[in-house]
Amino acid sequence: MKKEIEIRIRIDEKIKKTILKFVEVKKIQLQSSHQVDQYFCEKVYIDNQNTKDTPYVIRVRTSNKGHTLVYKSFVSNKTSWTEEETKIDDPNSMINILNHLGYFEYLNIEKYRETGKYQNIEFNIDKIINLGTFLELEIIMEDIDVGKSILYDFSRQFGIKDTEIVDKGYVQLMEEKSND
């Protein structure tokens, strides 16, 4: 079964300029979007203040490009997961349905995203409100180790060292920040 494999790197303006130069040279079209992600889990995790332990998340994304409902469950080391996604017309109604089913919002992430694709790698330059600017690289494949290796190799061309790669998702990073 194919999995979504992702890595993230906190980037500064110098690396961002290097990435944008790559985009220009390779004539890659970037798509810009503004996204607000609302994350939901069972109320028991919220009540016990252990949302980081939920084995899956449900996300409602509102965006200038459309709205989606996503289910994600971790597969390996919280760097890859199974994901199911569907478009929704009315995010507020979907949130009401989730609440009636016992799922409640525990985290909100707002970001400005520039998305491009090079070969089989999707890359995003994300400005996350209250977290910083990141390069997110994603590949879909069966073998997690091979996928991570491809993403690490791709990131090195921008002067990124393996030690700079963040092995956590935005949800985990925001949870850590809110616990500081």
VENDA-V281342 format. One line per field, one symbol per residue. ss: DSSP state (@ for helix, = for strand, . for the rest). phi: phi as a letter, one per 40 degrees, with the letter a starting at -180 (. if undefined). A space follows every 10 residues. Layout:
BEGIN
ss: ???
phi: ???
END
This chain:
BEGIN
ss: ..======== ..@@@@@@@@ @@@@@..... ========== ==@@@@@... @@@..===== ===...==== ======...= ========.. @@@@@@@@@@ ..======== ========.. ========.. .========= =..@@@@@@@ @@@@@@.... .@@@==...@ @@@@@@@@@.
phi: .cbcbbbbbc bbcccccccc cddcccfccc bcabbbbbbb acddccccfb cccccabbbb bbacbhbbbb bbbcbaffba acbbbacbcb dccccccdcc cgbbcbabbb abbbbabbfb bcbbbbbccg bhbbbbbbab accccccccc ccdcccccgc cdcccccbcc cccccccccc
END
